[in-house]
Amino acid sequence: MRLSKHQILIRPVLTEKTTHAIEARNSYVFEIARDANKIQVRRAVEDLFDVKVLKVNVLNRRGKLKRVGRSVGYGRTTRRAIVTIKRGEKIDVY
């Protein structure tokens, strides 16, 4: 299955920890499609944001166990990419 650039990058992840990574290491975190690989993520970020990507790390996050009374279920399982770009370049995620 062929994914477009907008289907590969679902959304940026903006938390206190990822904001610190942007400032300290010039690394941005994106939620990505479950079947996207590192090469596809690199090309999508370079084409959409016009930056030079140095490194892409991908991690799978299992959904957390949730309880509501006696009912038990799981939250969403997500896949994230940590994209490090060239020093001096910037992605406007806000």
C-alpha positions as CSV (number, residue, x, y, z in Angstrom):
1,M,0.0,0.0,0.0
2,R,1.3,3.4,-1.0
3,L,0.9,6.2,1.5
4,S,1.0,9.9,0.7
5,K,3.2,12.3,2.7
6,H,0.1,13.6,4.6
7,Q,-0.9,10.0,5.5
8,I,2.5,9.1,6.8
9,L,2.8,12.1,9.2
10,I,-0.5,12.1,11.2
11,R,0.3,14.9,13.7
12,P,3.1,16.4,15.8
13,V,3.4,15.4,19.4
14,L,3.6,18.4,21.6
15,T,4.4,17.8,25.2
16,E,6.8,19.3,27.7
17,K,9.3,16.5,27.0
18,T,9.1,16.9,23.2
19,T,9.4,20.7,23.5
20,H,12.6,20.3,25.5
21,A,13.9,17.9,22.8
22,I,13.2,20.6,20.2
23,E,15.3,23.1,22.1
24,A,18.1,20.8,23.2
25,R,18.6,18.5,20.3
26,N,16.6,19.9,17.4
27,S,14.5,16.8,17.4
28,Y,10.8,16.8,16.5
29,V,8.3,14.0,17.4
30,F,5.5,13.0,15.1
31,E,2.8,10.4,15.3
32,I,3.1,8.4,12.1
33,A,1.1,5.7,10.3
34,R,1.4,2.2,11.6
35,D,2.9,0.8,8.4
36,A,5.3,3.7,7.6
37,N,9.0,3.1,7.8
38,K,12.0,5.3,8.5
39,I,12.8,6.1,4.8
40,Q,9.2,7.2,4.2
41,V,9.2,9.4,7.3
42,R,12.5,11.0,6.2
43,R,11.2,11.8,2.7
44,A,7.8,13.1,4.0
45,V,9.5,15.5,6.5
46,E,12.0,16.7,4.0
47,D,9.4,17.4,1.3
48,L,6.7,18.9,3.6
49,F,8.9,21.1,5.7
50,D,11.9,21.7,3.4
51,V,14.5,20.7,6.0
52,K,17.5,18.3,6.0
53,V,16.8,15.2,8.2
54,L,19.9,13.8,9.9
55,K,18.3,10.9,11.8
56,V,14.9,9.1,12.3
57,N,14.1,6.9,15.3
58,V,10.8,5.0,15.4
59,L,9.0,3.6,18.4
60,N,5.8,1.7,19.0
61,R,3.8,2.7,22.0
62,R,1.3,0.1,23.3
63,G,-2.1,1.4,24.5
64,K,-2.3,1.8,28.3
65,L,-4.7,-0.4,30.3
66,K,-7.9,1.6,31.2
67,R,-10.5,0.7,33.8
68,V,-14.0,2.2,34.2
69,G,-15.7,0.3,37.0
70,R,-15.6,-3.4,36.2
71,S,-14.9,-2.8,32.5
72,V,-11.3,-3.2,31.3
73,G,-9.9,-2.0,28.0
74,Y,-6.9,-0.6,26.3
75,G,-6.2,2.9,24.9
76,R,-4.9,3.5,21.4
77,T,-1.6,1.9,20.3
78,T,0.5,4.5,18.4
79,R,3.7,4.7,16.4
80,R,6.0,7.7,16.8
81,A,9.0,9.0,15.0
82,I,11.7,11.2,16.5
83,V,13.1,13.2,13.7
84,T,16.5,15.0,14.2
85,I,17.1,17.8,11.7
86,K,20.2,19.8,10.7
87,R,21.3,22.4,13.2
88,G,20.0,25.9,12.4
89,E,16.9,24.6,10.6
90,K,13.4,24.8,12.1
91,I,10.0,23.2,11.7
92,D,7.0,25.4,12.7
93,V,4.8,22.9,14.7
94,Y,2.9,25.4,16.8
